[in-house]
């Protein structure tokens, strides 16, 4: 069966099994016809009513004025490739659903760009996820005249130059654009196809360089608002991706690193979009397999150098499932698909896999979640389960006031037949068929979704909660400290984002928790920092951890970082606070060497899962770390010295 993405997503299992069990993929089919009707339009607010750049406040995306900006998005695919990987790429029949994008956004051979963009606005879209491949960036071959037949001014341009023109037209129309690195190579996604990971067909360094190139290329266009780092990270034939192991398949570390590089070296205004892991394991009954999605972020979340730039992302389709790859027939497992779940079961699974990130406030992982792909067959989809799933999923998007991006926006039709997943279709003569033509069963749900009443207007600033995880290397989230010389050579260093203070530490595992709760940004930019390796700042009579080594900040300073060698504490990093913002006379000792000690209702979430943790209160700051060097001790943190904030810092 051919759907928006099911052919290749189903082939994930088939390709793996083809390598392991010699299972052959099936052949795509075609869609059925539907009668023509007159178009209808969805009224939406003017795209010019928002101010770039975008950032985040807790679970909300906001514009430069602090007003909520909800991503009502769609995917305009094609530049990442539509070729299925076999046969001549010049033949339409060798492209997904017979739709040949010619290495550029689909439909430019059939309709003028302005008409396509007007169609987006008519159906309520305010933002576009625009996929590209790494290969496209370097492809110097001009597109054929036939590829841009409806847009002759694009003749002679290479794919990247066409991509440039598309971005300019979209943003001139007031739409926001999120760049999406969809694939390494310019071919259809998403099986075992050489595009499973960011570094499947090129090195991590090349991938990072491509992102810096793209972020810089559109830096002067303030309506290019986001960098969606990579699409559907998944298993190759032999290896799984992971979230935090520190190896070459570690998606957490790779996305954290390139996100920081984009913000510090290319474009500090971009949202950094990190998708969860799409698949691990061999999709065969009896073998471990599943769709982790964003679940790993509960215990290990990103902390970018700029708080307020992280957006998490997830994809959901009815034919897949929490443990179902989406395959049909040969190679299909017995796991339920999302469309097999009852409405209550579906909500539970969706919340567990992704929506918890927005539902749970004041956690280290709290962030907006953008459902950057979901979709279903249109006129030709008659399945009761498929239709019910779409209605139920739309209901949950509305219930949670979620940001979303439908897959796909643009498709082909001939006599109103074809791959029916798109919301807008054009035939070879340029005639459009749209979701509101009167015969598409999705129209009601779509209208309900884009017109749903949700949070709007000003969003108040919120406290930031950030995890530090120097598990395998430095984890320096401070722009200031990243620009300065190494302050503890040979040690792994962890530093809070500028303006935040260290509030929590784990006894083992090296994790830390930062926040600006109560005080807001707490730092004197001109005050500098102190690296503390001994007890020189412990005042006479002020032994707050008798018999333990105490790394205490000097008066007027607060803990903003630490370093470790193996598991052992190496040094404390202290930053100068504004005058009068913190006390310096007394405090309390928070021990966490034998159990958690975080207060009765600690915020921040479980920043060191399975480890003992200590945490100062929201109206305190950490002024010291204590550890012991006794026999058989690993010199791991045992206690924090917590002092009261004197006044709210500006």
Residue, then its C-alpha position, 0 to 999 in steps of 0.5 A: x500500500x502506498x501512503x504518505x510515508x508507509x512504503x519505506x517505513x514499512x520497509x525498515x523491517x523489510x530491509x533489516x530482515x532482507x539483510x538478516x532473513x532475505x525477506x523481499x519488500x512489497x510493491x507499492x499500489x495506487x490510490x482510488x478516485x474521488x469526486x470533485x467539489x468546490x474549494x473552501x478556505x480556512x480563515x487564519x490570522x495574518x502571518x505578519x502578526x508575529x515578530x522574529x526571532x522565536x524562543x521558548x518559555x517553558x513549554x511554549x514557543x514565543x516570538x520576540x515580543x513574548x507572545x505565544x507562537x504556535x507552530x501550525x506547520x506542514x512539511x513541503x518535502x522533495x529537496x531531501x529526495x523522492x527516489x526509491x533507490x533503485x532504477x533510473x532516478x529520471x523515471x517517475x516510476x522509481x520515485x515514491x508514489x510515482x512523485x518525482x521531486x527532481x531534487x527540489x520541493x515537490x510541485x514546482x513543475x506543476x504550479x507556480x510557487x506563489x500559488x502553492x504558498x497561497x494554498x498553504x496560507x488558505x489551509x491555516x499553515x503559518x510555518x513550513x518544515x522544509x526538508x533537505x539532504x546533505x547531498x543536496x547542499x553539494x549538488x551542483x547539477x542544474x535542475x532540468x527545465x521540466x523540473x521547474x516548468x511552472x516556475x521558469x525563472x528557476x531554470x538553470x539553478x542547482x537544487x540549493x539555489x532553488x531551495x534558496x528561492x523557496x525559502x525567500x518566497x515562503x518568508x516573504x509571504x510571512x511564513x516561518x521556515x524550519x530547516x530540516x536535515x532529513x537525509x544524508x543522500x537525496x533519496x526517499x526516507x526512511x528505511x535502512x537506506x544509508x540515512x539511518x543516522x546523521x553520520x550514516x553516509x558521511x562523517x559527523x564532522x561533515x554533518x556539523x559543517x553542513x549545518x553550520x553552512x546552512x545556518x549561516x546561509x540564512x542568518x540574515x533572514x529572520x523568518x528562518x527560525x529553526x534548525x531541525x537537526x536530523x530526521x528519524x534516527x534509527x537502526x541500521x542493519x547491524x547497529x542501534x542509535x543510543x541516547x548518552x553512551x558517548x560513542x559514534x552512535x550517540x544521538x544525544x551527544x551529537x545533537x547537543x554538540x551541533x546545537x551548541x555549535x549552531x548557536x555559538x558559531x552560526x546563528x544564535x537566533x535559531x530554535x534547535x529542534x531535537x527529535x527523539x530516537x525513532x527505532x531500535x532493535x530488530x523488528x521480529x517477535x522475540x527480539x527486543x525492539x521499539x520506538x523510544x521517541x522522547x522517553x530517554x529525555x526524562x532521564x537525560x535532557x539537553x542543556x544548550x548554551x542559550x536557555x530558551x532555544x530547545x524544542x523537542x520533536x516526535x513523529x506519529x503515524x497510525x500504522x506504526x506503534x510503540x513497538x511496531x515498525x509499520x511493516x505489513x505482511x511478511x516481517x510484521x510483528x504482533x505488536x499493536x499499532x497506534x491505530x489499534x489502541x483504544x482512545x484511552x490507551x492511545x493517550x497513555x502511550x502518547x503522553x509516555x512517549x512524548x507529551x510528558x515533556x510539555x505536560x510536566x512543568x519545572x523539569x530539566x526536560x520541560x520544553x515545547x514538543x513539536x509533532x513535526x510529522x503525522x498524517x493519514x491517507x485522504x480520499x482513498x482511505x476507507x479503513x475504520x481504524x485509520x480514520x478513527x486514529x487520525x480523529x483521535x490523534x487530532x483530538x489529542x493535539x487539540x487537548x494538549x495545545x501542541x505544535x504540529x506539522x502535517x506530512x505532507x503538504x504537496x502531492x500529485x494527482x491525475x483525475x483526482x487519483x494518486x498518493x492521497x496523503x497530501x493536503x494539496x495536490x496538483x495534476x500535470x496541467x496545474x489543476x489543484x485538488x485540496x483538502x477542502x474541496x468537499x470530498x476529503x474526509x479529513x477536512x473537518x478534523x483539519x479545520x478543527x485542528x487549525x482553528x482550535x482555541x489555545x494559549x495565545x498572547x503574552x507568556x510570562x517568563x519562567x524559571x529555567x531548570x537545566x541538567x549538567x551531564x559530563x558523563x563522557x566529556x566536558x559539558x560546559x553550557x556557559x558561553x562565557x566559560x567556553x570562550x576562556x582558557x581551560x580552567x581544570x586541564x585534564x578534568x571533565x568540566x560541567x558549567x551552568x548556562x550563564x545566569x543560572x546557578x548550581x542547585x543540585x548534585x548527585x552522589x555518583x554519576x557526575x550529574x548536576x542541576x542548574x536553575x535561575x529560580x527565584x533570583x532570575x539571572x544571577x551573575x555579575x558579568x564583570x565579576x569574573x570567576x574563581x576556581x576552588x581546589x582547597x579549603x582556603x575560603x572556609x572561615x574559622x568556626x565555619x566548618x559545615x562538614x566536619x572531617x570532609x574536604x570542603x570546596x567553598x566559594x569565596x564571599x559574594x560568589x555562588x557555585x556555577x560549575x564543577x569538574x571531575x576526574x573519573x568519579x572524583x570531585x576535582x574543583x568547584x567553579x564559583x561566579x561573582x554575584x551582583x552586590x547584595x544578591x546573596x548572603x555570605x555568613x551562614x548556611x546549611x549542610x545538605x547531605x546526600x551520601x546515603x539517600x536523596x535530600x532534595x526537600x519535600x517538593x523539589x523542582x527540576x525533576x530526576x536529574x540523576x536517575x537511580x543515584x542519590x541526589x542533594x539539592x538546595x531550596x529554590x530560595x537558596x544557592x549552593x556555596x560549596x561541595x564536600x567530599x571525603x578522601x577516606x579509605x575506599x572512598x571515590x571522592x564523590x560529592x557527599x554534601x552541598x553547602x546551601x545559603x539563602x538568597x538575600x534579595x531578588x537579583x535584577 
